[in-house]
Amino acid sequence: MVNTAVGILLRALSYKCSLLNGGLITYCIALFGHFDASRQQLRCDC
């Protein structure tokens, strides 16, 4: 269930980023990296 929600969110972010230019695409990549790192931290805390 969570994976599906994350997948939908990532698809929406990817779509929005594809409509915009380089700087914002870089921002989206950084944002995705931040969320991924946060998810790994949560896993470690458990």
CHARMM-style PDB file with segment names, atoms N, HN, CA, C and O in Angstrom:
ATOM      1  N   MET     1       0.836  -1.203   0.000  1.00  0.00      PROA
ATOM      2  CA  MET     1       0.000   0.000   0.000  1.00  0.00      PROA
ATOM      3  C   MET     1       0.872   1.254   0.000  1.00  0.00      PROA
ATOM      4  O   MET     1       0.653   2.174  -0.789  1.00  0.00      PROA
ATOM      5  N   VAL     2       1.865   1.282   0.894  1.00  0.00      PROA
ATOM      6  HN  VAL     2       2.043   0.535   1.535  1.00  0.00      PROA
ATOM      7  CA  VAL     2       2.763   2.443   0.963  1.00  0.00      PROA
ATOM      8  C   VAL     2       3.549   2.578  -0.331  1.00  0.00      PROA
ATOM      9  O   VAL     2       3.710   3.682  -0.851  1.00  0.00      PROA
ATOM     10  N   ASN     3       4.046   1.443  -0.858  1.00  0.00      PROA
ATOM     11  HN  ASN     3       3.916   0.546  -0.435  1.00  0.00      PROA
ATOM     12  CA  ASN     3       4.815   1.495  -2.100  1.00  0.00      PROA
ATOM     13  C   ASN     3       3.986   2.067  -3.243  1.00  0.00      PROA
ATOM     14  O   ASN     3       4.504   2.821  -4.066  1.00  0.00      PROA
ATOM     15  N   THR     4       2.712   1.716  -3.300  1.00  0.00      PROA
ATOM     16  HN  THR     4       2.292   1.103  -2.631  1.00  0.00      PROA
ATOM     17  CA  THR     4       1.830   2.242  -4.343  1.00  0.00      PROA
ATOM     18  C   THR     4       1.692   3.752  -4.214  1.00  0.00      PROA
ATOM     19  O   THR     4       1.766   4.473  -5.209  1.00  0.00      PROA
ATOM     20  N   ALA     5       1.490   4.231  -2.988  1.00  0.00      PROA
ATOM     21  HN  ALA     5       1.429   3.645  -2.179  1.00  0.00      PROA
ATOM     22  CA  ALA     5       1.350   5.668  -2.755  1.00  0.00      PROA
ATOM     23  C   ALA     5       2.630   6.402  -3.139  1.00  0.00      PROA
ATOM     24  O   ALA     5       2.579   7.463  -3.761  1.00  0.00      PROA
ATOM     25  N   VAL     6       3.771   5.838  -2.770  1.00  0.00      PROA
ATOM     26  HN  VAL     6       3.812   4.976  -2.265  1.00  0.00      PROA
ATOM     27  CA  VAL     6       5.056   6.451  -3.116  1.00  0.00      PROA
ATOM     28  C   VAL     6       5.236   6.464  -4.629  1.00  0.00      PROA
ATOM     29  O   VAL     6       5.700   7.454  -5.194  1.00  0.00      PROA
ATOM     30  N   GLY     7       4.873   5.373  -5.280  1.00  0.00      PROA
ATOM     31  HN  GLY     7       4.496   4.568  -4.821  1.00  0.00      PROA
ATOM     32  CA  GLY     7       4.984   5.300  -6.735  1.00  0.00      PROA
ATOM     33  C   GLY     7       4.153   6.372  -7.430  1.00  0.00      PROA
ATOM     34  O   GLY     7       4.616   7.017  -8.372  1.00  0.00      PROA
ATOM     35  N   ILE     8       2.930   6.555  -6.960  1.00  0.00      PROA
ATOM     36  HN  ILE     8       2.554   6.032  -6.195  1.00  0.00      PROA
ATOM     37  CA  ILE     8       2.048   7.586  -7.530  1.00  0.00      PROA
ATOM     38  C   ILE     8       2.645   8.971  -7.310  1.00  0.00      PROA
ATOM     39  O   ILE     8       2.644   9.807  -8.214  1.00  0.00      PROA
ATOM     40  N   LEU     9       3.155   9.207  -6.104  1.00  0.00      PROA
ATOM     41  HN  LEU     9       3.156   8.528  -5.370  1.00  0.00      PROA
ATOM     42  CA  LEU     9       3.763  10.497  -5.786  1.00  0.00      PROA
ATOM     43  C   LEU     9       4.975  10.756  -6.671  1.00  0.00      PROA
ATOM     44  O   LEU     9       5.132  11.854  -7.206  1.00  0.00      PROA
ATOM     45  N   LEU    10       5.832   9.751  -6.827  1.00  0.00      PROA
ATOM     46  HN  LEU    10       5.704   8.860  -6.393  1.00  0.00      PROA
ATOM     47  CA  LEU    10       7.021   9.908  -7.664  1.00  0.00      PROA
ATOM     48  C   LEU    10       6.636  10.151  -9.117  1.00  0.00      PROA
ATOM     49  O   LEU    10       7.272  10.953  -9.801  1.00  0.00      PROA
ATOM     50  N   ARG    11       5.596   9.462  -9.597  1.00  0.00      PROA
ATOM     51  HN  ARG    11       5.079   8.810  -9.041  1.00  0.00      PROA
ATOM     52  CA  ARG    11       5.154   9.676 -10.969  1.00  0.00      PROA
ATOM     53  C   ARG    11       4.659  11.098 -11.158  1.00  0.00      PROA
ATOM     54  O   ARG    11       4.941  11.728 -12.177  1.00  0.00      PROA
ATOM     55  N   ALA    12       3.922  11.606 -10.177  1.00  0.00      PROA
ATOM     56  HN  ALA    12       3.693  11.094  -9.349  1.00  0.00      PROA
ATOM     57  CA  ALA    12       3.429  12.981 -10.243  1.00  0.00      PROA
ATOM     58  C   ALA    12       4.588  13.972 -10.227  1.00  0.00      PROA
ATOM     59  O   ALA    12       4.594  14.940 -10.988  1.00  0.00      PROA
ATOM     60  N   LEU    13       5.571  13.727  -9.355  1.00  0.00      PROA
ATOM     61  HN  LEU    13       5.566  12.941  -8.738  1.00  0.00      PROA
ATOM     62  CA  LEU    13       6.742  14.604  -9.298  1.00  0.00      PROA
ATOM     63  C   LEU    13       7.516  14.555 -10.604  1.00  0.00      PROA
ATOM     64  O   LEU    13       7.935  15.593 -11.115  1.00  0.00      PROA
ATOM     65  N   SER    14       7.711  13.354 -11.152  1.00  0.00      PROA
ATOM     66  HN  SER    14       7.370  12.510 -10.736  1.00  0.00      PROA
ATOM     67  CA  SER    14       8.449  13.207 -12.402  1.00  0.00      PROA
ATOM     68  C   SER    14       7.746  13.945 -13.526  1.00  0.00      PROA
ATOM     69  O   SER    14       8.394  14.598 -14.343  1.00  0.00      PROA
ATOM     70  N   TYR    15       6.417  13.845 -13.573  1.00  0.00      PROA
ATOM     71  HN  TYR    15       5.891  13.314 -12.909  1.00  0.00      PROA
ATOM     72  CA  TYR    15       5.641  14.518 -14.609  1.00  0.00      PROA
ATOM     73  C   TYR    15       5.791  16.025 -14.492  1.00  0.00      PROA
ATOM     74  O   TYR    15       6.024  16.708 -15.489  1.00  0.00      PROA
ATOM     75  N   LYS    16       5.656  16.549 -13.273  1.00  0.00      PROA
ATOM     76  HN  LYS    16       5.467  15.995 -12.463  1.00  0.00      PROA
ATOM     77  CA  LYS    16       5.803  17.989 -13.072  1.00  0.00      PROA
ATOM     78  C   LYS    16       7.209  18.436 -13.439  1.00  0.00      PROA
ATOM     79  O   LYS    16       7.389  19.466 -14.088  1.00  0.00      PROA
ATOM     80  N   CYS    17       8.195  17.671 -13.027  1.00  0.00      PROA
ATOM     81  HN  CYS    17       8.049  16.835 -12.500  1.00  0.00      PROA
ATOM     82  CA  CYS    17       9.578  18.040 -13.325  1.00  0.00      PROA
ATOM     83  C   CYS    17       9.833  18.021 -14.827  1.00  0.00      PROA
ATOM     84  O   CYS    17      10.584  18.855 -15.333  1.00  0.00      PROA
ATOM     85  N   SER    18       9.221  17.082 -15.551  1.00  0.00      PROA
ATOM     86  HN  SER    18       8.611  16.404 -15.140  1.00  0.00      PROA
ATOM     87  CA  SER    18       9.449  16.989 -16.990  1.00  0.00      PROA
ATOM     88  C   SER    18       8.887  18.198 -17.722  1.00  0.00      PROA
ATOM     89  O   SER    18       9.319  18.502 -18.834  1.00  0.00      PROA
ATOM     90  N   LEU    19       7.932  18.889 -17.114  1.00  0.00      PROA
ATOM     91  HN  LEU    19       7.582  18.642 -16.210  1.00  0.00      PROA
ATOM     92  CA  LEU    19       7.352  20.081 -17.733  1.00  0.00      PROA
ATOM     93  C   LEU    19       8.234  21.314 -17.530  1.00  0.00      PROA
ATOM     94  O   LEU    19       8.061  22.323 -18.214  1.00  0.00      PROA
ATOM     95  N   LEU    20       9.165  21.234 -16.601  1.00  0.00      PROA
ATOM     96  HN  LEU    20       9.305  20.415 -16.045  1.00  0.00      PROA
ATOM     97  CA  LEU    20       9.966  22.396 -16.230  1.00  0.00      PROA
ATOM     98  C   LEU    20      11.400  22.241 -16.712  1.00  0.00      PROA
ATOM     99  O   LEU    20      11.767  21.211 -17.278  1.00  0.00      PROA
ATOM    100  N   ASN    21      12.225  23.290 -16.479  1.00  0.00      PROA
ATOM    101  HN  ASN    21      11.927  24.126 -16.019  1.00  0.00      PROA
ATOM    102  CA  ASN    21      13.597  23.286 -16.985  1.00  0.00      PROA
ATOM    103  C   ASN    21      14.616  22.825 -15.957  1.00  0.00      PROA
ATOM    104  O   ASN    21      14.282  22.585 -14.797  1.00  0.00      PROA
ATOM    105  N   GLY    22      15.885  22.702 -16.403  1.00  0.00      PROA
ATOM    106  HN  GLY    22      16.157  22.897 -17.345  1.00  0.00      PROA
ATOM    107  CA  GLY    22      16.969  22.037 -15.687  1.00  0.00      PROA
ATOM    108  C   GLY    22      17.089  22.279 -14.198  1.00  0.00      PROA
ATOM    109  O   GLY    22      17.220  21.321 -13.437  1.00  0.00      PROA
ATOM    110  N   GLY    23      17.049  23.525 -13.755  1.00  0.00      PROA
ATOM    111  HN  GLY    23      16.942  24.304 -14.374  1.00  0.00      PROA
ATOM    112  CA  GLY    23      17.235  23.825 -12.341  1.00  0.00      PROA
ATOM    113  C   GLY    23      16.205  23.146 -11.459  1.00  0.00      PROA
ATOM    114  O   GLY    23      16.530  22.644 -10.383  1.00  0.00      PROA
ATOM    115  N   LEU    24      14.962  23.131 -11.918  1.00  0.00      PROA
ATOM    116  HN  LEU    24      14.698  23.539 -12.792  1.00  0.00      PROA
ATOM    117  CA  LEU    24      13.902  22.514 -11.130  1.00  0.00      PROA
ATOM    118  C   LEU    24      13.976  20.998 -11.190  1.00  0.00      PROA
ATOM    119  O   LEU    24      13.603  20.324 -10.230  1.00  0.00      PROA
ATOM    120  N   ILE    25      14.455  20.447 -12.309  1.00  0.00      PROA
ATOM    121  HN  ILE    25      14.758  20.995 -13.089  1.00  0.00      PROA
ATOM    122  CA  ILE    25      14.666  18.997 -12.385  1.00  0.00      PROA
ATOM    123  C   ILE    25      15.720  18.590 -11.360  1.00  0.00      PROA
ATOM    124  O   ILE    25      15.567  17.582 -10.670  1.00  0.00      PROA
ATOM    125  N   THR    26      16.782  19.371 -11.264  1.00  0.00      PROA
ATOM    126  HN  THR    26      16.906  20.190 -11.824  1.00  0.00      PROA
ATOM    127  CA  THR    26      17.818  19.113 -10.270  1.00  0.00      PROA
ATOM    128  C   THR    26      17.233  19.169  -8.868  1.00  0.00      PROA
ATOM    129  O   THR    26      17.576  18.345  -8.020  1.00  0.00      PROA
ATOM    130  N   TYR    27      16.357  20.127  -8.617  1.00  0.00      PROA
ATOM    131  HN  TYR    27      16.078  20.796  -9.306  1.00  0.00      PROA
ATOM    132  CA  TYR    27      15.693  20.249  -7.319  1.00  0.00      PROA
ATOM    133  C   TYR    27      14.861  19.003  -7.015  1.00  0.00      PROA
ATOM    134  O   TYR    27      14.876  18.504  -5.889  1.00  0.00      PROA
ATOM    135  N   CYS    28      14.138  18.504  -8.013  1.00  0.00      PROA
ATOM    136  HN  CYS    28      14.125  18.909  -8.927  1.00  0.00      PROA
ATOM    137  CA  CYS    28      13.328  17.296  -7.813  1.00  0.00      PROA
ATOM    138  C   CYS    28      14.198  16.096  -7.472  1.00  0.00      PROA
ATOM    139  O   CYS    28      13.845  15.296  -6.606  1.00  0.00      PROA
ATOM    140  N   ILE    29      15.342  15.967  -8.153  1.00  0.00      PROA
ATOM    141  HN  ILE    29      15.629  16.617  -8.857  1.00  0.00      PROA
ATOM    142  CA  ILE    29      16.266  14.869  -7.867  1.00  0.00      PROA
ATOM    143  C   ILE    29      16.779  14.980  -6.438  1.00  0.00      PROA
ATOM    144  O   ILE    29      16.854  13.981  -5.724  1.00  0.00      PROA
ATOM    145  N   ALA    30      17.131  16.193  -6.018  1.00  0.00      PROA
ATOM    146  HN  ALA    30      17.070  17.005  -6.599  1.00  0.00      PROA
ATOM    147  CA  ALA    30      17.611  16.411  -4.651  1.00  0.00      PROA
ATOM    148  C   ALA    30      16.513  16.090  -3.640  1.00  0.00      PROA
ATOM    149  O   ALA    30      16.777  15.498  -2.594  1.00  0.00      PROA
ATOM    150  N   LEU    31      15.286  16.482  -3.959  1.00  0.00      PROA
ATOM    151  HN  LEU    31      15.072  16.963  -4.809  1.00  0.00      PROA
ATOM    152  CA  LEU    31      14.153  16.221  -3.073  1.00  0.00      PROA
ATOM    153  C   LEU    31      13.922  14.719  -2.941  1.00  0.00      PROA
ATOM    154  O   LEU    31      13.697  14.219  -1.838  1.00  0.00      PROA
ATOM    155  N   PHE    32      13.976  14.002  -4.056  1.00  0.00      PROA
ATOM    156  HN  PHE    32      14.159  14.408  -4.951  1.00  0.00      PROA
ATOM    157  CA  PHE    32      13.815  12.550  -4.033  1.00  0.00      PROA
ATOM    158  C   PHE    32      14.918  11.909  -3.197  1.00  0.00      PROA
ATOM    159  O   PHE    32      14.650  10.999  -2.412  1.00  0.00      PROA
ATOM    160  N   GLY    33      16.155  12.375  -3.360  1.00  0.00      PROA
ATOM    161  HN  GLY    33      16.373  13.113  -3.998  1.00  0.00      PROA
ATOM    162  CA  GLY    33      17.269  11.855  -2.572  1.00  0.00      PROA
ATOM    163  C   GLY    33      17.054  12.082  -1.087  1.00  0.00      PROA
ATOM    164  O   GLY    33      17.376  11.220  -0.270  1.00  0.00      PROA
ATOM    165  N   HSD    34      16.509  13.246  -0.734  1.00  0.00      PROA
ATOM    166  HN  HSD    34      16.248  13.947  -1.398  1.00  0.00      PROA
ATOM    167  CA  HSD    34      16.236  13.566   0.670  1.00  0.00      PROA
ATOM    168  C   HSD    34      15.184  12.617   1.237  1.00  0.00      PROA
ATOM    169  O   HSD    34      15.350  12.100   2.342  1.00  0.00      PROA
ATOM    170  N   PHE    35      14.100  12.383   0.490  1.00  0.00      PROA
ATOM    171  HN  PHE    35      13.966  12.803  -0.408  1.00  0.00      PROA
ATOM    172  CA  PHE    35      13.052  11.476   0.961  1.00  0.00      PROA
ATOM    173  C   PHE    35      13.585  10.060   1.104  1.00  0.00      PROA
ATOM    174  O   PHE    35      13.254   9.364   2.064  1.00  0.00      PROA
ATOM    175  N   ASP    36      14.407   9.631   0.159  1.00  0.00      PROA
ATOM    176  HN  ASP    36      14.677  10.197  -0.621  1.00  0.00      PROA
ATOM    177  CA  ASP    36      14.972   8.289   0.202  1.00  0.00      PROA
ATOM    178  C   ASP    36      15.863   8.131   1.429  1.00  0.00      PROA
ATOM    179  O   ASP    36      15.802   7.109   2.113  1.00  0.00      PROA
ATOM    180  N   ALA    37      16.689   9.133   1.710  1.00  0.00      PROA
ATOM    181  HN  ALA    37      16.738   9.963   1.155  1.00  0.00      PROA
ATOM    182  CA  ALA    37      17.558   9.101   2.888  1.00  0.00      PROA
ATOM    183  C   ALA    37      16.731   9.087   4.170  1.00  0.00      PROA
ATOM    184  O   ALA    37      17.065   8.369   5.113  1.00  0.00      PROA
ATOM    185  N   SER    38      15.663   9.867   4.213  1.00  0.00      PROA
ATOM    186  HN  SER    38      15.392  10.449   3.447  1.00  0.00      PROA
ATOM    187  CA  SER    38      14.796   9.898   5.390  1.00  0.00      PROA
ATOM    188  C   SER    38      14.146   8.541   5.620  1.00  0.00      PROA
ATOM    189  O   SER    38      14.026   8.089   6.759  1.00  0.00      PROA
ATOM    190  N   ARG    39      13.731   7.898   4.547  1.00  0.00      PROA
ATOM    191  HN  ARG    39      13.828   8.265   3.622  1.00  0.00      PROA
ATOM    192  CA  ARG    39      13.103   6.582   4.653  1.00  0.00      PROA
ATOM    193  C   ARG    39      14.100   5.565   5.207  1.00  0.00      PROA
ATOM    194  O   ARG    39      13.735   4.725   6.030  1.00  0.00      PROA
ATOM    195  N   GLN    40      15.351   5.634   4.762  1.00  0.00      PROA
ATOM    196  HN  GLN    40      15.647   6.315   4.093  1.00  0.00      PROA
ATOM    197  CA  GLN    40      16.379   4.724   5.268  1.00  0.00      PROA
ATOM    198  C   GLN    40      16.655   4.990   6.737  1.00  0.00      PROA
ATOM    199  O   GLN    40      16.869   4.048   7.501  1.00  0.00      PROA
ATOM    200  N   GLN    41      16.655   6.251   7.149  1.00  0.00      PROA
ATOM    201  HN  GLN    41      16.482   7.015   6.529  1.00  0.00      PROA
ATOM    202  CA  GLN    41      16.846   6.597   8.559  1.00  0.00      PROA
ATOM    203  C   GLN    41      15.725   6.018   9.406  1.00  0.00      PROA
ATOM    204  O   GLN    41      15.984   5.470  10.477  1.00  0.00      PROA
ATOM    205  N   LEU    42      14.483   6.132   8.945  1.00  0.00      PROA
ATOM    206  HN  LEU    42      14.274   6.577   8.074  1.00  0.00      PROA
ATOM    207  CA  LEU    42      13.347   5.582   9.677  1.00  0.00      PROA
ATOM    208  C   LEU    42      13.498   4.077   9.843  1.00  0.00      PROA
ATOM    209  O   LEU    42      13.196   3.530  10.903  1.00  0.00      PROA
ATOM    210  N   ARG    43      13.960   3.415   8.801  1.00  0.00      PROA
ATOM    211  HN  ARG    43      14.205   3.859   7.940  1.00  0.00      PROA
ATOM    212  CA  ARG    43      14.149   1.971   8.852  1.00  0.00      PROA
ATOM    213  C   ARG    43      15.207   1.622   9.901  1.00  0.00      PROA
ATOM    214  O   ARG    43      15.052   0.652  10.643  1.00  0.00      PROA
ATOM    215  N   CYS    44      16.266   2.401   9.960  1.00  0.00      PROA
ATOM    216  HN  CYS    44      16.393   3.189   9.358  1.00  0.00      PROA
ATOM    217  CA  CYS    44      17.329   2.160  10.935  1.00  0.00      PROA
ATOM    218  C   CYS    44      16.837   2.407  12.360  1.00  0.00      PROA
ATOM    219  O   CYS    44      17.198   1.666  13.274  1.00  0.00      PROA
ATOM    220  N   ASP    45      16.016   3.439  12.557  1.00  0.00      PROA
ATOM    221  HN  ASP    45      15.723   4.040  11.814  1.00  0.00      PROA
ATOM    222  CA  ASP    45      15.507   3.760  13.892  1.00  0.00      PROA
ATOM    223  C   ASP    45      14.651   2.629  14.448  1.00  0.00      PROA
ATOM    224  O   ASP    45      14.640   2.385  15.654  1.00  0.00      PROA
ATOM    225  N   CYS    46      13.936   1.944  13.568  1.00  0.00      PROA
ATOM    226  HN  CYS    46      13.945   2.142  12.588  1.00  0.00      PROA
ATOM    227  CA  CYS    46      13.100   0.825  14.025  1.00  0.00      PROA
ATOM    228  C   CYS    46      13.981  -0.333  14.449  1.00  0.00      PROA
ATOM    229  OT1 CYS    46      13.474  -1.374  14.866  1.00  0.00      PROA
TER     230      CYS     46
END
